[in-house]
Amino acid sequence: MLDREGYRPNVGIILCNCRNEVFWGKRVREHSWQFPQGGIKHGETPVQAMYRELQEEVGLMPAHVRILGRTRDWLRYDVPAQWLRREWRTNYRGQKQIWFLLRLTGRDNDVSLRASVKPEFDAWRWHQYWAPLDTVIEFKRGVYQQALTELSHYLHRDQRRGHHDDVVSAQESGSTSDQKHLRW
């Protein structure tokens, strides 16, 4: 599913731990690392796609994370011609993404890279928040910079609150007062 400009709708996921380090996944049988991401299926909302991709690629369920924020608008990157599949070369330009910043509320051992029959990653680690900008593939670097920059204030706002368990309890009870900062 491509939009009129040739971009595939997609979600990107920045998953952080309590130390504000980010999940960094190594693509299967490659030497490249990236954040979890994936396409939005027809009829899916970005939030639904994010939770599906999170489960498929990282093995985490909604109960393992808390949404801290998301990008306001689509962020786009063009895929260089040498990276395109032959059948996509006529219409496809790249990805347009809504990025989510999530806090892991579960444990590290809740991560399961084998949750899907076709795993995306074969290794992972926690990385400093800004470090992915130094190692992500060049054509994604601009979008990573935009997403990390826009979402960083949610991370700091969450830290200033300093009441991780209170927010989780409020979400479970249906309270929305702690969720006002999310832009949907």
VMD Tcl script that builds the backbone (N, CA, C; Angstrom):
set m [mol new atoms 552]
animate dup $m
set s [atomselect $m all]
$s set {name element resname resid chain x y z} {
  {N N MET 1 A 0.842 -1.176 0.000}
  {CA C MET 1 A 0.000 0.000 0.000}
  {C C MET 1 A 0.889 1.242 0.000}
  {N N LEU 2 A 0.858 1.986 -1.079}
  {CA C LEU 2 A 1.644 3.209 -1.204}
  {C C LEU 2 A 0.720 4.408 -1.283}
  {N N ASP 3 A 1.188 5.550 -0.772}
  {CA C ASP 3 A 0.402 6.761 -0.942}
  {C C ASP 3 A 0.669 7.326 -2.338}
  {N N ARG 4 A 0.062 8.436 -2.675}
  {CA C ARG 4 A 0.181 9.015 -4.013}
  {C C ARG 4 A 1.606 9.414 -4.388}
  {N N GLU 5 A 2.408 9.745 -3.362}
  {CA C GLU 5 A 3.791 10.152 -3.626}
  {C C GLU 5 A 4.757 8.970 -3.678}
  {N N GLY 6 A 4.253 7.754 -3.427}
  {CA C GLY 6 A 5.102 6.574 -3.494}
  {C C GLY 6 A 5.720 6.142 -2.170}
  {N N TYR 7 A 5.138 6.609 -1.058}
  {CA C TYR 7 A 5.661 6.235 0.263}
  {C C TYR 7 A 4.763 5.190 0.919}
  {N N ARG 8 A 5.386 4.211 1.543}
  {CA C ARG 8 A 4.668 3.150 2.255}
  {C C ARG 8 A 4.452 3.590 3.704}
  {N N PRO 9 A 3.193 3.605 4.199}
  {CA C PRO 9 A 2.925 3.956 5.599}
  {C C PRO 9 A 3.548 2.923 6.541}
  {N N ASN 10 A 4.158 3.409 7.597}
  {CA C ASN 10 A 4.987 2.590 8.449}
  {C C ASN 10 A 4.998 3.175 9.852}
  {N N VAL 11 A 5.343 2.366 10.835}
  {CA C VAL 11 A 5.568 2.854 12.193}
  {C C VAL 11 A 7.000 2.547 12.597}
  {N N GLY 12 A 7.578 3.425 13.401}
  {CA C GLY 12 A 8.891 3.217 13.978}
  {C C GLY 12 A 8.741 3.217 15.494}
  {N N ILE 13 A 9.567 2.416 16.164}
  {CA C ILE 13 A 9.439 2.243 17.610}
  {C C ILE 13 A 10.774 2.514 18.287}
  {N N ILE 14 A 10.762 3.484 19.190}
  {CA C ILE 14 A 11.914 3.729 20.053}
  {C C ILE 14 A 11.504 3.233 21.439}
  {N N LEU 15 A 12.070 2.111 21.823}
  {CA C LEU 15 A 11.772 1.478 23.109}
  {C C LEU 15 A 12.900 1.806 24.070}
  {N N CYS 16 A 12.575 2.401 25.212}
  {CA C CYS 16 A 13.623 2.750 26.165}
  {C C CYS 16 A 13.396 2.044 27.502}
  {N N ASN 17 A 14.501 1.846 28.209}
  {CA C ASN 17 A 14.427 1.229 29.531}
  {C C ASN 17 A 14.407 2.318 30.599}
  {N N CYS 18 A 14.494 1.923 31.867}
  {CA C CYS 18 A 14.423 2.894 32.960}
  {C C CYS 18 A 15.652 3.796 33.021}
  {N N ARG 19 A 16.724 3.443 32.328}
  {CA C ARG 19 A 17.938 4.269 32.270}
  {C C ARG 19 A 17.954 5.151 31.011}
  {N N ASN 20 A 16.842 5.172 30.294}
  {CA C ASN 20 A 16.690 5.933 29.046}
  {C C ASN 20 A 17.640 5.473 27.956}
  {N N GLU 21 A 18.027 4.210 28.012}
  {CA C GLU 21 A 18.764 3.597 26.913}
  {C C GLU 21 A 17.724 3.035 25.951}
  {N N VAL 22 A 18.076 2.938 24.684}
  {CA C VAL 22 A 17.125 2.498 23.669}
  {C C VAL 22 A 17.457 1.100 23.165}
  {N N PHE 23 A 16.398 0.365 22.820}
  {CA C PHE 23 A 16.529 -0.956 22.207}
  {C C PHE 23 A 17.133 -0.782 20.832}
  {N N TRP 24 A 18.172 -1.557 20.547}
  {CA C TRP 24 A 18.859 -1.483 19.270}
  {C C TRP 24 A 18.982 -2.896 18.747}
  {N N GLY 25 A 18.307 -3.201 17.627}
  {CA C GLY 25 A 18.244 -4.557 17.110}
  {C C GLY 25 A 19.135 -4.773 15.897}
  {N N LYS 26 A 19.796 -5.922 15.859}
  {CA C LYS 26 A 20.637 -6.304 14.724}
  {C C LYS 26 A 19.797 -7.126 13.751}
  {N N ARG 27 A 19.717 -6.664 12.530}
  {CA C ARG 27 A 18.912 -7.356 11.522}
  {C C ARG 27 A 19.457 -8.762 11.270}
  {N N VAL 28 A 18.544 -9.691 11.052}
  {CA C VAL 28 A 18.915 -11.091 10.843}
  {C C VAL 28 A 19.929 -11.219 9.704}
  {N N ARG 29 A 21.010 -11.926 9.985}
  {CA C ARG 29 A 22.064 -12.240 9.011}
  {C C ARG 29 A 22.657 -11.013 8.315}
  {N N GLU 30 A 22.614 -9.868 8.979}
  {CA C GLU 30 A 23.213 -8.653 8.429}
  {C C GLU 30 A 24.066 -8.002 9.514}
  {N N HIS 31 A 24.864 -7.059 9.116}
  {CA C HIS 31 A 25.673 -6.317 10.074}
  {C C HIS 31 A 25.088 -4.930 10.304}
  {N N SER 32 A 23.791 -4.796 10.125}
  {CA C SER 32 A 23.151 -3.493 10.323}
  {C C SER 32 A 22.206 -3.558 11.522}
  {N N TRP 33 A 22.124 -2.443 12.206}
  {CA C TRP 33 A 21.314 -2.313 13.420}
  {C C TRP 33 A 20.271 -1.231 13.187}
  {N N GLN 34 A 19.110 -1.394 13.812}
  {CA C GLN 34 A 18.051 -0.399 13.648}
  {C C GLN 34 A 17.029 -0.522 14.770}
  {N N PHE 35 A 16.111 0.459 14.810}
  {CA C PHE 35 A 14.956 0.391 15.696}
  {C C PHE 35 A 13.915 -0.526 15.058}
  {N N PRO 36 A 13.042 -1.124 15.858}
  {CA C PRO 36 A 11.927 -1.878 15.276}
  {C C PRO 36 A 11.055 -0.953 14.428}
  {N N GLN 37 A 10.566 -1.457 13.333}
  {CA C GLN 37 A 9.677 -0.697 12.459}
  {C C GLN 37 A 8.928 -1.668 11.565}
  {N N GLY 38 A 7.835 -1.208 10.994}
  {CA C GLY 38 A 7.110 -2.060 10.070}
  {C C GLY 38 A 5.916 -1.358 9.471}
  {N N GLY 39 A 5.386 -1.965 8.423}
  {CA C GLY 39 A 4.290 -1.385 7.668}
  {C C GLY 39 A 2.966 -1.384 8.405}
  {N N ILE 40 A 2.140 -0.423 8.043}
  {CA C ILE 40 A 0.772 -0.338 8.554}
  {C C ILE 40 A -0.113 -1.056 7.549}
  {N N LYS 41 A -0.812 -2.070 8.016}
  {CA C LYS 41 A -1.699 -2.834 7.138}
  {C C LYS 41 A -2.994 -2.065 6.895}
  {N N HIS 42 A -3.648 -2.380 5.774}
  {CA C HIS 42 A -4.915 -1.737 5.435}
  {C C HIS 42 A -5.905 -1.922 6.590}
  {N N GLY 43 A -6.525 -0.836 7.032}
  {CA C GLY 43 A -7.504 -0.868 8.110}
  {C C GLY 43 A -6.908 -0.734 9.503}
  {N N GLU 44 A -5.582 -0.744 9.621}
  {CA C GLU 44 A -4.927 -0.601 10.915}
  {C C GLU 44 A -4.663 0.864 11.229}
  {N N THR 45 A -4.742 1.212 12.501}
  {CA C THR 45 A -4.298 2.532 12.938}
  {C C THR 45 A -2.804 2.446 13.217}
  {N N PRO 46 A -2.108 3.579 13.278}
  {CA C PRO 46 A -0.694 3.529 13.652}
  {C C PRO 46 A -0.460 2.851 15.010}
  {N N VAL 47 A -1.320 3.074 15.975}
  {CA C VAL 47 A -1.156 2.446 17.301}
  {C C VAL 47 A -1.299 0.926 17.186}
  {N N GLN 48 A -2.294 0.471 16.455}
  {CA C GLN 48 A -2.468 -0.975 16.272}
  {C C GLN 48 A -1.256 -1.585 15.565}
  {N N ALA 49 A -0.756 -0.903 14.536}
  {CA C ALA 49 A 0.418 -1.394 13.819}
  {C C ALA 49 A 1.640 -1.424 14.733}
  {N N MET 50 A 1.788 -0.407 15.567}
  {CA C MET 50 A 2.919 -0.354 16.489}
  {C C MET 50 A 2.891 -1.546 17.442}
  {N N TYR 51 A 1.735 -1.829 18.040}
  {CA C TYR 51 A 1.646 -2.968 18.964}
  {C C TYR 51 A 1.884 -4.302 18.237}
  {N N ARG 52 A 1.382 -4.431 17.005}
  {CA C ARG 52 A 1.613 -5.658 16.243}
  {C C ARG 52 A 3.088 -5.828 15.928}
  {N N GLU 53 A 3.728 -4.771 15.447}
  {CA C GLU 53 A 5.152 -4.833 15.128}
  {C C GLU 53 A 5.997 -5.083 16.375}
  {N N LEU 54 A 5.628 -4.466 17.479}
  {CA C LEU 54 A 6.343 -4.677 18.737}
  {C C LEU 54 A 6.302 -6.146 19.136}
  {N N GLN 55 A 5.140 -6.772 18.987}
  {CA C GLN 55 A 5.008 -8.191 19.329}
  {C C GLN 55 A 5.764 -9.063 18.333}
  {N N GLU 56 A 5.634 -8.774 17.046}
  {CA C GLU 56 A 6.286 -9.596 16.017}
  {C C GLU 56 A 7.808 -9.494 16.071}
  {N N GLU 57 A 8.338 -8.301 16.253}
  {CA C GLU 57 A 9.782 -8.098 16.151}
  {C C GLU 57 A 10.522 -8.223 17.478}
  {N N VAL 58 A 9.848 -7.869 18.585}
  {CA C VAL 58 A 10.518 -7.816 19.881}
  {C C VAL 58 A 9.890 -8.773 20.894}
  {N N GLY 59 A 8.697 -9.290 20.569}
  {CA C GLY 59 A 8.043 -10.245 21.460}
  {C C GLY 59 A 7.365 -9.618 22.658}
  {N N LEU 60 A 7.199 -8.296 22.651}
  {CA C LEU 60 A 6.572 -7.618 23.782}
  {C C LEU 60 A 5.094 -7.371 23.521}
  {N N MET 61 A 4.319 -7.483 24.584}
  {CA C MET 61 A 2.883 -7.249 24.535}
  {C C MET 61 A 2.594 -5.838 25.069}
  {N N PRO 62 A 1.386 -5.316 24.842}
  {CA C PRO 62 A 1.056 -3.984 25.371}
  {C C PRO 62 A 1.283 -3.852 26.877}
  {N N ALA 63 A 1.099 -4.918 27.622}
  {CA C ALA 63 A 1.299 -4.862 29.079}
  {C C ALA 63 A 2.765 -4.665 29.458}
  {N N HIS 64 A 3.690 -4.885 28.526}
  {CA C HIS 64 A 5.120 -4.742 28.804}
  {C C HIS 64 A 5.640 -3.327 28.579}
  {N N VAL 65 A 4.805 -2.436 28.016}
  {CA C VAL 65 A 5.278 -1.100 27.651}
  {C C VAL 65 A 4.248 -0.040 28.015}
  {N N ARG 66 A 4.711 1.190 28.003}
  {CA C ARG 66 A 3.841 2.353 28.184}
  {C C ARG 66 A 4.199 3.349 27.093}
  {N N ILE 67 A 3.222 3.881 26.400}
  {CA C ILE 67 A 3.462 4.882 25.362}
  {C C ILE 67 A 3.763 6.216 26.038}
  {N N LEU 68 A 4.921 6.794 25.708}
  {CA C LEU 68 A 5.275 8.113 26.223}
  {C C LEU 68 A 4.884 9.217 25.247}
  {N N GLY 69 A 4.932 8.929 23.952}
  {CA C GLY 69 A 4.598 9.937 22.959}
  {C C GLY 69 A 4.717 9.374 21.560}
  {N N ARG 70 A 4.368 10.202 20.603}
  {CA C ARG 70 A 4.486 9.849 19.193}
  {C C ARG 70 A 4.755 11.109 18.394}
  {N N THR 71 A 5.286 10.938 17.187}
  {CA C THR 71 A 5.547 12.107 16.356}
  {C C THR 71 A 4.219 12.697 15.890}
  {N N ARG 72 A 4.235 14.006 15.722}
  {CA C ARG 72 A 3.025 14.708 15.289}
  {C C ARG 72 A 2.635 14.359 13.867}
  {N N ASP 73 A 3.626 14.299 12.998}
  {CA C ASP 73 A 3.392 14.107 11.573}
  {C C ASP 73 A 4.202 12.923 11.050}
  {N N TRP 74 A 3.931 12.586 9.806}
  {CA C TRP 74 A 4.703 11.544 9.131}
  {C C TRP 74 A 6.124 12.050 8.913}
  {N N LEU 75 A 7.093 11.183 9.145}
  {CA C LEU 75 A 8.492 11.455 8.813}
  {C C LEU 75 A 8.835 10.559 7.634}
  {N N ARG 76 A 9.483 11.119 6.611}
  {CA C ARG 76 A 9.727 10.366 5.376}
  {C C ARG 76 A 11.221 10.195 5.093}
  {N N TYR 77 A 11.526 9.054 4.496}
  {CA C TYR 77 A 12.864 8.874 3.927}
  {C C TYR 77 A 12.737 8.161 2.595}
  {N N ASP 78 A 13.629 8.535 1.684}
  {CA C ASP 78 A 13.706 7.892 0.375}
  {C C ASP 78 A 14.709 6.748 0.452}
  {N N VAL 79 A 14.361 5.642 -0.191}
  {CA C VAL 79 A 15.265 4.496 -0.266}
  {C C VAL 79 A 16.073 4.639 -1.554}
  {N N PRO 80 A 17.408 4.597 -1.454}
  {CA C PRO 80 A 18.240 4.704 -2.661}
  {C C PRO 80 A 17.909 3.594 -3.668}
  {N N ALA 81 A 18.028 3.899 -4.935}
  {CA C ALA 81 A 17.670 2.955 -6.010}
  {C C ALA 81 A 18.345 1.598 -5.860}
  {N N GLN 82 A 19.597 1.570 -5.424}
  {CA C GLN 82 A 20.303 0.284 -5.309}
  {C C GLN 82 A 19.724 -0.612 -4.212}
  {N N TRP 83 A 18.907 -0.063 -3.313}
  {CA C TRP 83 A 18.297 -0.847 -2.243}
  {C C TRP 83 A 16.879 -1.299 -2.585}
  {N N LEU 84 A 16.341 -0.814 -3.713}
  {CA C LEU 84 A 14.962 -1.134 -4.074}
  {C C LEU 84 A 14.858 -2.492 -4.757}
  {N N ARG 85 A 13.769 -3.191 -4.440}
  {CA C ARG 85 A 13.456 -4.409 -5.193}
  {C C ARG 85 A 13.093 -4.003 -6.610}
  {N N ARG 86 A 13.449 -4.841 -7.550}
  {CA C ARG 86 A 13.210 -4.519 -8.968}
  {C C ARG 86 A 11.738 -4.165 -9.233}
  {N N GLU 87 A 10.808 -4.937 -8.661}
  {CA C GLU 87 A 9.378 -4.703 -8.929}
  {C C GLU 87 A 8.855 -3.403 -8.311}
  {N N TRP 88 A 9.603 -2.800 -7.406}
  {CA C TRP 88 A 9.164 -1.566 -6.766}
  {C C TRP 88 A 9.753 -0.315 -7.403}
  {N N ARG 89 A 10.630 -0.456 -8.337}
  {CA C ARG 89 A 11.404 0.682 -8.841}
  {C C ARG 89 A 10.586 1.726 -9.580}
  {N N THR 90 A 9.393 1.392 -10.006}
  {CA C THR 90 A 8.618 2.378 -10.769}
  {C C THR 90 A 7.853 3.347 -9.868}
  {N N ASN 91 A 7.200 2.855 -8.807}
  {CA C ASN 91 A 6.334 3.711 -8.000}
  {C C ASN 91 A 6.905 4.031 -6.617}
  {N N TYR 92 A 7.610 3.103 -6.034}
  {CA C TYR 92 A 8.033 3.197 -4.635}
  {C C TYR 92 A 9.182 4.185 -4.459}
  {N N ARG 93 A 9.028 5.100 -3.478}
  {CA C ARG 93 A 10.099 6.056 -3.158}
  {C C ARG 93 A 10.742 5.751 -1.820}
  {N N GLY 94 A 9.915 5.296 -0.849}
  {CA C GLY 94 A 10.458 5.057 0.484}
  {C C GLY 94 A 9.362 4.850 1.507}
  {N N GLN 95 A 9.665 5.239 2.738}
  {CA C GLN 95 A 8.739 5.036 3.856}
  {C C GLN 95 A 8.301 6.379 4.411}
  {N N LYS 96 A 7.049 6.407 4.869}
  {CA C LYS 96 A 6.603 7.523 5.700}
  {C C LYS 96 A 6.200 6.890 7.023}
  {N N GLN 97 A 6.688 7.463 8.111}
  {CA C GLN 97 A 6.565 6.804 9.405}
  {C C GLN 97 A 5.993 7.710 10.486}
  {N N ILE 98 A 5.185 7.098 11.333}
  {CA C ILE 98 A 4.807 7.676 12.623}
  {C C ILE 98 A 5.686 6.957 13.633}
  {N N TRP 99 A 6.401 7.710 14.453}
  {CA C TRP 99 A 7.312 7.137 15.440}
  {C C TRP 99 A 6.702 7.202 16.833}
  {N N PHE 100 A 6.895 6.135 17.583}
  {CA C PHE 100 A 6.420 6.033 18.963}
  {C C PHE 100 A 7.601 5.900 19.906}
  {N N LEU 101 A 7.504 6.571 21.040}
  {CA C LEU 101 A 8.476 6.409 22.120}
  {C C LEU 101 A 7.775 5.614 23.219}
  {N N LEU 102 A 8.352 4.468 23.559}
  {CA C LEU 102 A 7.769 3.577 24.554}
  {C C LEU 102 A 8.726 3.403 25.722}
  {N N ARG 103 A 8.160 3.199 26.898}
  {CA C ARG 103 A 8.941 2.847 28.090}
  {C C ARG 103 A 8.687 1.370 28.381}
  {N N LEU 104 A 9.747 0.596 28.518}
  {CA C LEU 104 A 9.609 -0.804 28.914}
  {C C LEU 104 A 9.191 -0.836 30.378}
  {N N THR 105 A 8.030 -1.411 30.649}
  {CA C THR 105 A 7.568 -1.577 32.033}
  {C C THR 105 A 7.769 -3.015 32.491}
  {N N GLY 106 A 8.052 -3.890 31.547}
  {CA C GLY 106 A 8.375 -5.276 31.867}
  {C C GLY 106 A 9.864 -5.406 32.158}
  {N N ARG 107 A 10.358 -6.605 31.969}
  {CA C ARG 107 A 11.768 -6.909 32.230}
  {C C ARG 107 A 12.497 -7.172 30.912}
  {N N ASP 108 A 13.807 -7.078 30.961}
  {CA C ASP 108 A 14.604 -7.369 29.768}
  {C C ASP 108 A 14.316 -8.765 29.226}
  {N N ASN 109 A 14.107 -9.733 30.120}
  {CA C ASN 109 A 13.883 -11.106 29.646}
  {C C ASN 109 A 12.484 -11.315 29.059}
  {N N ASP 110 A 11.650 -10.270 29.047}
  {CA C ASP 110 A 10.374 -10.338 28.329}
  {C C ASP 110 A 10.595 -10.189 26.819}
  {N N VAL 111 A 11.737 -9.631 26.426}
  {CA C VAL 111 A 12.065 -9.483 25.009}
  {C C VAL 111 A 12.312 -10.873 24.425}
  {N N SER 112 A 11.665 -11.142 23.299}
  {CA C SER 112 A 11.825 -12.424 22.611}
  {C C SER 112 A 11.921 -12.169 21.112}
  {N N LEU 113 A 13.109 -12.313 20.572}
  {CA C LEU 113 A 13.313 -12.067 19.149}
  {C C LEU 113 A 12.765 -13.187 18.278}
  {N N ARG 114 A 12.339 -14.275 18.877}
  {CA C ARG 114 A 11.796 -15.424 18.138}
  {C C ARG 114 A 10.272 -15.517 18.269}
  {N N ALA 115 A 9.618 -14.402 18.518}
  {CA C ALA 115 A 8.163 -14.393 18.671}
  {C C ALA 115 A 7.449 -14.588 17.338}
  {N N SER 116 A 8.158 -14.362 16.252}
  {CA C SER 116 A 7.580 -14.464 14.914}
  {C C SER 116 A 8.261 -15.600 14.150}
  {N N VAL 117 A 7.545 -16.158 13.169}
  {CA C VAL 117 A 8.145 -17.209 12.345}
  {C C VAL 117 A 9.239 -16.651 11.435}
  {N N LYS 118 A 9.185 -15.351 11.146}
  {CA C LYS 118 A 10.224 -14.679 10.360}
  {C C LYS 118 A 10.825 -13.559 11.205}
  {N N PRO 119 A 11.781 -13.889 12.082}
  {CA C PRO 119 A 12.353 -12.858 12.957}
  {C C PRO 119 A 13.024 -11.735 12.164}
  {N N GLU 120 A 12.910 -10.537 12.680}
  {CA C GLU 120 A 13.548 -9.361 12.085}
  {C C GLU 120 A 14.970 -9.192 12.614}
  {N N PHE 121 A 15.168 -9.533 13.895}
  {CA C PHE 121 A 16.448 -9.331 14.564}
  {C C PHE 121 A 16.987 -10.663 15.076}
  {N N ASP 122 A 18.338 -10.776 15.105}
  {CA C ASP 122 A 18.940 -11.960 15.713}
  {C C ASP 122 A 19.788 -11.609 16.935}
  {N N ALA 123 A 19.860 -10.325 17.274}
  {CA C ALA 123 A 20.555 -9.878 18.477}
  {C C ALA 123 A 20.012 -8.498 18.841}
  {N N TRP 124 A 20.197 -8.121 20.095}
  {CA C TRP 124 A 19.781 -6.787 20.513}
  {C C TRP 124 A 20.616 -6.356 21.703}
  {N N ARG 125 A 20.581 -5.048 21.953}
  {CA C ARG 125 A 21.270 -4.487 23.117}
  {C C ARG 125 A 20.620 -3.155 23.473}
  {N N TRP 126 A 20.911 -2.687 24.681}
  {CA C TRP 126 A 20.520 -1.337 25.077}
  {C C TRP 126 A 21.645 -0.411 24.642}
  {N N HIS 127 A 21.271 0.756 24.126}
  {CA C HIS 127 A 22.233 1.713 23.574}
  {C C HIS 127 A 21.917 3.092 24.137}
  {N N GLN 128 A 22.914 3.953 24.228}
  {CA C GLN 128 A 22.685 5.341 24.617}
  {C C GLN 128 A 21.641 5.962 23.672}
  {N N TYR 129 A 20.810 6.866 24.171}
  {CA C TYR 129 A 19.686 7.420 23.409}
  {C C TYR 129 A 20.100 7.942 22.026}
  {N N TRP 130 A 21.161 8.724 21.939}
  {CA C TRP 130 A 21.540 9.356 20.676}
  {C C TRP 130 A 22.495 8.514 19.837}
  {N N ALA 131 A 23.062 7.465 20.378}
  {CA C ALA 131 A 24.078 6.663 19.684}
  {C C ALA 131 A 23.613 6.061 18.350}
  {N N PRO 132 A 22.344 5.680 18.197}
  {CA C PRO 132 A 21.934 5.115 16.896}
  {C C PRO 132 A 22.209 6.028 15.702}
  {N N LEU 133 A 22.286 7.328 15.925}
  {CA C LEU 133 A 22.561 8.245 14.814}
  {C C LEU 133 A 23.930 7.987 14.195}
  {N N ASP 134 A 24.841 7.440 14.973}
  {CA C ASP 134 A 26.186 7.165 14.467}
  {C C ASP 134 A 26.274 5.871 13.667}
  {N N THR 135 A 25.305 4.969 13.849}
  {CA C THR 135 A 25.450 3.647 13.235}
  {C C THR 135 A 24.322 3.236 12.300}
  {N N VAL 136 A 23.206 3.953 12.305}
  {CA C VAL 136 A 22.112 3.581 11.408}
  {C C VAL 136 A 22.527 3.834 9.963}
  {N N ILE 137 A 21.959 3.057 9.055}
  {CA C ILE 137 A 22.257 3.220 7.636}
  {C C ILE 137 A 21.976 4.672 7.215}
  {N N GLU 138 A 22.830 5.183 6.355}
  {CA C GLU 138 A 22.835 6.599 5.988}
  {C C GLU 138 A 21.459 7.148 5.578}
  {N N PHE 139 A 20.719 6.429 4.731}
  {CA C PHE 139 A 19.473 6.998 4.215}
  {C C PHE 139 A 18.366 7.098 5.261}
  {N N LYS 140 A 18.527 6.446 6.421}
  {CA C LYS 140 A 17.542 6.563 7.498}
  {C C LYS 140 A 17.953 7.592 8.554}
  {N N ARG 141 A 19.168 8.089 8.466}
  {CA C ARG 141 A 19.723 8.931 9.528}
  {C C ARG 141 A 18.891 10.194 9.784}
  {N N GLY 142 A 18.431 10.847 8.748}
  {CA C GLY 142 A 17.643 12.073 8.919}
  {C C GLY 142 A 16.348 11.830 9.681}
  {N N VAL 143 A 15.654 10.754 9.343}
  {CA C VAL 143 A 14.406 10.417 10.034}
  {C C VAL 143 A 14.688 10.044 11.489}
  {N N TYR 144 A 15.763 9.305 11.723}
  {CA C TYR 144 A 16.127 8.957 13.103}
  {C C TYR 144 A 16.403 10.229 13.910}
  {N N GLN 145 A 17.121 11.155 13.308}
  {CA C GLN 145 A 17.416 12.429 13.984}
  {C C GLN 145 A 16.122 13.168 14.321}
  {N N GLN 146 A 15.212 13.250 13.354}
  {CA C GLN 146 A 13.936 13.933 13.583}
  {C C GLN 146 A 13.135 13.247 14.693}
  {N N ALA 147 A 13.023 11.929 14.632}
  {CA C ALA 147 A 12.228 11.186 15.615}
  {C C ALA 147 A 12.835 11.306 17.010}
  {N N LEU 148 A 14.129 11.070 17.134}
  {CA C LEU 148 A 14.778 11.155 18.450}
  {C C LEU 148 A 14.661 12.553 19.040}
  {N N THR 149 A 14.827 13.566 18.196}
  {CA C THR 149 A 14.733 14.950 18.669}
  {C C THR 149 A 13.317 15.279 19.122}
  {N N GLU 150 A 12.339 14.994 18.279}
  {CA C GLU 150 A 10.952 15.328 18.628}
  {C C GLU 150 A 10.478 14.582 19.870}
  {N N LEU 151 A 10.874 13.338 20.012}
  {CA C LEU 151 A 10.373 12.522 21.114}
  {C C LEU 151 A 11.178 12.665 22.405}
  {N N SER 152 A 12.356 13.249 22.344}
  {CA C SER 152 A 13.210 13.331 23.538}
  {C C SER 152 A 12.552 14.103 24.672}
  {N N HIS 153 A 11.737 15.104 24.366}
  {CA C HIS 153 A 11.116 15.859 25.462}
  {C C HIS 153 A 10.102 15.013 26.237}
  {N N TYR 154 A 9.490 14.021 25.598}
  {CA C TYR 154 A 8.610 13.111 26.329}
  {C C TYR 154 A 9.402 12.271 27.316}
  {N N LEU 155 A 10.589 11.879 26.908}
  {CA C LEU 155 A 11.451 11.079 27.769}
  {C C LEU 155 A 11.829 11.873 29.005}
  {N N HIS 156 A 12.204 13.117 28.818}
  {CA C HIS 156 A 12.601 13.958 29.944}
  {C C HIS 156 A 11.400 14.313 30.819}
  {N N ARG 157 A 10.247 14.505 30.213}
  {CA C ARG 157 A 9.034 14.788 30.976}
  {C C ARG 157 A 8.691 13.587 31.855}
  {N N ASP 158 A 8.816 12.387 31.303}
  {CA C ASP 158 A 8.541 11.169 32.060}
  {C C ASP 158 A 9.513 11.031 33.224}
  {N N GLN 159 A 10.782 11.362 32.999}
  {CA C GLN 159 A 11.786 11.291 34.055}
  {C C GLN 159 A 11.495 12.294 35.160}
  {N N ARG 160 A 11.109 13.512 34.793}
  {CA C ARG 160 A 10.813 14.535 35.802}
  {C C ARG 160 A 9.640 14.120 36.671}
  {N N ARG 161 A 8.685 13.437 36.081}
  {CA C ARG 161 A 7.530 12.978 36.853}
  {C C ARG 161 A 7.964 12.026 37.952}
  {N N GLY 162 A 8.873 11.112 37.591}
  {CA C GLY 162 A 9.443 10.201 38.568}
  {C C GLY 162 A 8.435 9.310 39.261}
  {N N HIS 163 A 7.346 9.018 38.597}
  {CA C HIS 163 A 6.349 8.141 39.221}
  {C C HIS 163 A 5.880 7.075 38.248}
  {N N HIS 164 A 6.830 6.339 37.757}
  {CA C HIS 164 A 6.595 5.275 36.777}
  {C C HIS 164 A 5.437 4.362 37.187}
  {N N ASP 165 A 5.435 3.850 38.395}
  {CA C ASP 165 A 4.387 2.916 38.819}
  {C C ASP 165 A 3.033 3.592 38.926}
  {N N ASP 166 A 3.013 4.883 39.331}
  {CA C ASP 166 A 1.741 5.602 39.420}
  {C C ASP 166 A 1.098 5.765 38.050}
  {N N VAL 167 A 1.902 6.037 37.032}
  {CA C VAL 167 A 1.371 6.215 35.681}
  {C C VAL 167 A 0.816 4.899 35.163}
  {N N VAL 168 A 1.548 3.798 35.378}
  {CA C VAL 168 A 1.062 2.493 34.943}
  {C C VAL 168 A -0.261 2.178 35.630}
  {N N SER 169 A -0.367 2.438 36.928}
  {CA C SER 169 A -1.613 2.192 37.657}
  {C C SER 169 A -2.743 3.050 37.120}
  {N N ALA 170 A -2.439 4.312 36.806}
  {CA C ALA 170 A -3.467 5.208 36.270}
  {C C ALA 170 A -3.970 4.711 34.922}
  {N N GLN 171 A -3.052 4.218 34.077}
  {CA C GLN 171 A -3.468 3.700 32.780}
  {C C GLN 171 A -4.341 2.469 32.951}
  {N N GLU 172 A -3.971 1.592 33.868}
  {CA C GLU 172 A -4.732 0.370 34.075}
  {C C GLU 172 A -6.127 0.673 34.628}
  {N N SER 173 A -6.244 1.750 35.417}
  {CA C SER 173 A -7.551 2.075 35.983}
  {C C SER 173 A -8.391 2.920 35.038}
  {N N GLY 174 A -7.783 3.320 33.905}
  {CA C GLY 174 A -8.536 4.092 32.917}
  {C C GLY 174 A -8.400 5.588 33.080}
  {N N SER 175 A -7.613 6.063 34.049}
  {CA C SER 175 A -7.414 7.487 34.241}
  {C C SER 175 A -6.668 8.056 33.048}
  {N N THR 176 A -7.068 9.230 32.594}
  {CA C THR 176 A -6.396 9.838 31.451}
  {C C THR 176 A -5.591 11.061 31.845}
  {N N SER 177 A -5.584 11.439 33.094}
  {CA C SER 177 A -4.886 12.662 33.480}
  {C C SER 177 A -3.399 12.597 33.183}
  {N N ASP 178 A -2.797 11.424 33.297}
  {CA C ASP 178 A -1.381 11.289 33.006}
  {C C ASP 178 A -1.112 11.101 31.525}
  {N N GLN 179 A -2.148 11.005 30.707}
  {CA C GLN 179 A -1.954 10.750 29.285}
  {C C GLN 179 A -2.236 11.988 28.437}
  {N N LYS 180 A -2.495 13.132 29.048}
  {CA C LYS 180 A -2.851 14.332 28.308}
  {C C LYS 180 A -1.758 14.782 27.350}
  {N N HIS 181 A -0.489 14.464 27.667}
  {CA C HIS 181 A 0.607 14.909 26.840}
  {C C HIS 181 A 0.707 14.162 25.514}
  {N N LEU 182 A -0.023 13.080 25.347}
  {CA C LEU 182 A 0.038 12.330 24.091}
  {C C LEU 182 A -0.782 13.040 23.032}
  {N N ARG 183 A -0.217 13.142 21.836}
  {CA C ARG 183 A -0.931 13.804 20.733}
  {C C ARG 183 A -1.407 12.748 19.763}
  {N N TRP 184 A -2.681 12.516 19.678}
  {CA C TRP 184 A -3.207 11.453 18.803}
  {C C TRP 184 A -3.900 12.019 17.634}
}
mol reanalyze $m
mol bondsrecalc $m
mol representation Tube
mol addrep $m
